[in-house]
Amino acid sequence: MGVSVIVPTYNEKDNVLPLVQRIHKALKGLDYEIIFVDDGSPDGTANMVRRLAVTDRRLKLISRPRKMGLGSAVLTGVGVSSYDRIVVMDADLQHPPEVIPLMVRELENKDLVVATRQRISGWEGYRLAVSKLARALSYTFVPRARGITDPLSGFFGARKQVVDKVISTSGYKILLEVIARGKWKSLGEVPYVFAGRKSGKSKLNSKEYVNYIRLLFGLAFCGSKEPSPGLADGKL
């Protein structure tokens, strides 16, 4: 069973090589590909991927001319993916590639797998409080998220048909959209420790808070309200 790892990027040049090295080590022995979707990073992120891809057939690069939205980047990656199972992760090394094999294993009998933050390293009290509030709001506005430990995680795996056509092109909190609108019946969770960013800058700002509230209202009125069965980005 192969897996396509989709990595949207914007100004992540310094993280590309260590990320690729860690993915290769984590997925040794598996069939996989790594798809970078870069939104015109001015720091040379796309060029870094391009250089690595010359000698690494498992790397794919989709280079877009400008910032076109996280959701659009993921959908673009899904569109060129070779495998039925996909994993979506950030490039900033806060999502540990070492968790991917556990997610792939869960996808053998699950439609959707969420990598849940069991512990967050390096966040101050304010960030933790905001994250807790954002999670509570997700449970209020998106009933299908209830019972999921970390519905705002940007690190998840899914069968391709679960993700395709359910994410808006601007997509802010992609996983929450998939939870609300995706055609999934079974869900698994894999815990991990969320580490602090080592290179690059966080994309989180006040605009992202506004985008999140807009997303919640959109999902409340348009998203599925079925209960979640089978349950035992800037980042919020």
Secondary structure as a PSIPRED ss2 file (coil, helix, strand):
# PSIPRED VFORMAT (PSIPRED V4.0)

   1 M C   1.000  0.000  0.000
   2 G C   1.000  0.000  0.000
   3 V E   0.000  0.000  1.000
   4 S E   0.000  0.000  1.000
   5 V E   0.000  0.000  1.000
   6 I E   0.000  0.000  1.000
   7 V E   0.000  0.000  1.000
   8 P E   0.000  0.000  1.000
   9 T E   0.000  0.000  1.000
  10 Y C   1.000  0.000  0.000
  11 N C   1.000  0.000  0.000
  12 E C   1.000  0.000  0.000
  13 K H   0.000  1.000  0.000
  14 D H   0.000  1.000  0.000
  15 N H   0.000  1.000  0.000
  16 V H   0.000  1.000  0.000
  17 L H   0.000  1.000  0.000
  18 P H   0.000  1.000  0.000
  19 L H   0.000  1.000  0.000
  20 V H   0.000  1.000  0.000
  21 Q H   0.000  1.000  0.000
  22 R H   0.000  1.000  0.000
  23 I H   0.000  1.000  0.000
  24 H H   0.000  1.000  0.000
  25 K H   0.000  1.000  0.000
  26 A H   0.000  1.000  0.000
  27 L C   1.000  0.000  0.000
  28 K C   1.000  0.000  0.000
  29 G C   1.000  0.000  0.000
  30 L C   1.000  0.000  0.000
  31 D C   1.000  0.000  0.000
  32 Y E   0.000  0.000  1.000
  33 E E   0.000  0.000  1.000
  34 I E   0.000  0.000  1.000
  35 I E   0.000  0.000  1.000
  36 F E   0.000  0.000  1.000
  37 V E   0.000  0.000  1.000
  38 D E   0.000  0.000  1.000
  39 D E   0.000  0.000  1.000
  40 G C   1.000  0.000  0.000
  41 S C   1.000  0.000  0.000
  42 P C   1.000  0.000  0.000
  43 D C   1.000  0.000  0.000
  44 G C   1.000  0.000  0.000
  45 T H   0.000  1.000  0.000
  46 A H   0.000  1.000  0.000
  47 N H   0.000  1.000  0.000
  48 M H   0.000  1.000  0.000
  49 V H   0.000  1.000  0.000
  50 R H   0.000  1.000  0.000
  51 R H   0.000  1.000  0.000
  52 L H   0.000  1.000  0.000
  53 A H   0.000  1.000  0.000
  54 V C   1.000  0.000  0.000
  55 T C   1.000  0.000  0.000
  56 D C   1.000  0.000  0.000
  57 R C   1.000  0.000  0.000
  58 R C   1.000  0.000  0.000
  59 L E   0.000  0.000  1.000
  60 K E   0.000  0.000  1.000
  61 L E   0.000  0.000  1.000
  62 I E   0.000  0.000  1.000
  63 S E   0.000  0.000  1.000
  64 R E   0.000  0.000  1.000
  65 P C   1.000  0.000  0.000
  66 R C   1.000  0.000  0.000
  67 K C   1.000  0.000  0.000
  68 M C   1.000  0.000  0.000
  69 G C   1.000  0.000  0.000
  70 L H   0.000  1.000  0.000
  71 G H   0.000  1.000  0.000
  72 S H   0.000  1.000  0.000
  73 A H   0.000  1.000  0.000
  74 V H   0.000  1.000  0.000
  75 L H   0.000  1.000  0.000
  76 T H   0.000  1.000  0.000
  77 G H   0.000  1.000  0.000
  78 V H   0.000  1.000  0.000
  79 G H   0.000  1.000  0.000
  80 V H   0.000  1.000  0.000
  81 S C   1.000  0.000  0.000
  82 S C   1.000  0.000  0.000
  83 Y C   1.000  0.000  0.000
  84 D C   1.000  0.000  0.000
  85 R E   0.000  0.000  1.000
  86 I E   0.000  0.000  1.000
  87 V E   0.000  0.000  1.000
  88 V E   0.000  0.000  1.000
  89 M C   1.000  0.000  0.000
  90 D C   1.000  0.000  0.000
  91 A C   1.000  0.000  0.000
  92 D C   1.000  0.000  0.000
  93 L C   1.000  0.000  0.000
  94 Q C   1.000  0.000  0.000
  95 H C   1.000  0.000  0.000
  96 P C   1.000  0.000  0.000
  97 P H   0.000  1.000  0.000
  98 E H   0.000  1.000  0.000
  99 V H   0.000  1.000  0.000
 100 I H   0.000  1.000  0.000
 101 P H   0.000  1.000  0.000
 102 L H   0.000  1.000  0.000
 103 M H   0.000  1.000  0.000
 104 V H   0.000  1.000  0.000
 105 R H   0.000  1.000  0.000
 106 E H   0.000  1.000  0.000
 107 L C   1.000  0.000  0.000
 108 E C   1.000  0.000  0.000
 109 N C   1.000  0.000  0.000
 110 K C   1.000  0.000  0.000
 111 D C   1.000  0.000  0.000
 112 L E   0.000  0.000  1.000
 113 V E   0.000  0.000  1.000
 114 V E   0.000  0.000  1.000
 115 A E   0.000  0.000  1.000
 116 T E   0.000  0.000  1.000
 117 R E   0.000  0.000  1.000
 118 Q E   0.000  0.000  1.000
 119 R E   0.000  0.000  1.000
 120 I E   0.000  0.000  1.000
 121 S C   1.000  0.000  0.000
 122 G C   1.000  0.000  0.000
 123 W C   1.000  0.000  0.000
 124 E C   1.000  0.000  0.000
 125 G H   0.000  1.000  0.000
 126 Y H   0.000  1.000  0.000
 127 R H   0.000  1.000  0.000
 128 L H   0.000  1.000  0.000
 129 A H   0.000  1.000  0.000
 130 V H   0.000  1.000  0.000
 131 S H   0.000  1.000  0.000
 132 K H   0.000  1.000  0.000
 133 L H   0.000  1.000  0.000
 134 A H   0.000  1.000  0.000
 135 R H   0.000  1.000  0.000
 136 A H   0.000  1.000  0.000
 137 L H   0.000  1.000  0.000
 138 S H   0.000  1.000  0.000
 139 Y H   0.000  1.000  0.000
 140 T H   0.000  1.000  0.000
 141 F H   0.000  1.000  0.000
 142 V C   1.000  0.000  0.000
 143 P H   0.000  1.000  0.000
 144 R H   0.000  1.000  0.000
 145 A H   0.000  1.000  0.000
 146 R C   1.000  0.000  0.000
 147 G C   1.000  0.000  0.000
 148 I C   1.000  0.000  0.000
 149 T C   1.000  0.000  0.000
 150 D C   1.000  0.000  0.000
 151 P C   1.000  0.000  0.000
 152 L C   1.000  0.000  0.000
 153 S C   1.000  0.000  0.000
 154 G C   1.000  0.000  0.000
 155 F C   1.000  0.000  0.000
 156 F E   0.000  0.000  1.000
 157 G E   0.000  0.000  1.000
 158 A E   0.000  0.000  1.000
 159 R E   0.000  0.000  1.000
 160 K H   0.000  1.000  0.000
 161 Q H   0.000  1.000  0.000
 162 V H   0.000  1.000  0.000
 163 V H   0.000  1.000  0.000
 164 D C   1.000  0.000  0.000
 165 K C   1.000  0.000  0.000
 166 V C   1.000  0.000  0.000
 167 I C   1.000  0.000  0.000
 168 S C   1.000  0.000  0.000
 169 T C   1.000  0.000  0.000
 170 S C   1.000  0.000  0.000
 171 G C   1.000  0.000  0.000
 172 Y C   1.000  0.000  0.000
 173 K C   1.000  0.000  0.000
 174 I H   0.000  1.000  0.000
 175 L H   0.000  1.000  0.000
 176 L H   0.000  1.000  0.000
 177 E H   0.000  1.000  0.000
 178 V H   0.000  1.000  0.000
 179 I H   0.000  1.000  0.000
 180 A H   0.000  1.000  0.000
 181 R H   0.000  1.000  0.000
 182 G C   1.000  0.000  0.000
 183 K C   1.000  0.000  0.000
 184 W C   1.000  0.000  0.000
 185 K C   1.000  0.000  0.000
 186 S C   1.000  0.000  0.000
 187 L E   0.000  0.000  1.000
 188 G E   0.000  0.000  1.000
 189 E E   0.000  0.000  1.000
 190 V E   0.000  0.000  1.000
 191 P E   0.000  0.000  1.000
 192 Y E   0.000  0.000  1.000
 193 V E   0.000  0.000  1.000
 194 F E   0.000  0.000  1.000
 195 A C   1.000  0.000  0.000
 196 G C   1.000  0.000  0.000
 197 R C   1.000  0.000  0.000
 198 K C   1.000  0.000  0.000
 199 S C   1.000  0.000  0.000
 200 G C   1.000  0.000  0.000
 201 K C   1.000  0.000  0.000
 202 S C   1.000  0.000  0.000
 203 K C   1.000  0.000  0.000
 204 L C   1.000  0.000  0.000
 205 N C   1.000  0.000  0.000
 206 S H   0.000  1.000  0.000
 207 K H   0.000  1.000  0.000
 208 E H   0.000  1.000  0.000
 209 Y H   0.000  1.000  0.000
 210 V H   0.000  1.000  0.000
 211 N H   0.000  1.000  0.000
 212 Y H   0.000  1.000  0.000
 213 I H   0.000  1.000  0.000
 214 R H   0.000  1.000  0.000
 215 L H   0.000  1.000  0.000
 216 L H   0.000  1.000  0.000
 217 F H   0.000  1.000  0.000
 218 G H   0.000  1.000  0.000
 219 L H   0.000  1.000  0.000
 220 A H   0.000  1.000  0.000
 221 F H   0.000  1.000  0.000
 222 C H   0.000  1.000  0.000
 223 G C   1.000  0.000  0.000
 224 S C   1.000  0.000  0.000
 225 K C   1.000  0.000  0.000
 226 E C   1.000  0.000  0.000
 227 P C   1.000  0.000  0.000
 228 S C   1.000  0.000  0.000
 229 P C   1.000  0.000  0.000
 230 G C   1.000  0.000  0.000
 231 L C   1.000  0.000  0.000
 232 A C   1.000  0.000  0.000
 233 D C   1.000  0.000  0.000
 234 G C   1.000  0.000  0.000
 235 K C   1.000  0.000  0.000
 236 L C   1.000  0.000  0.000
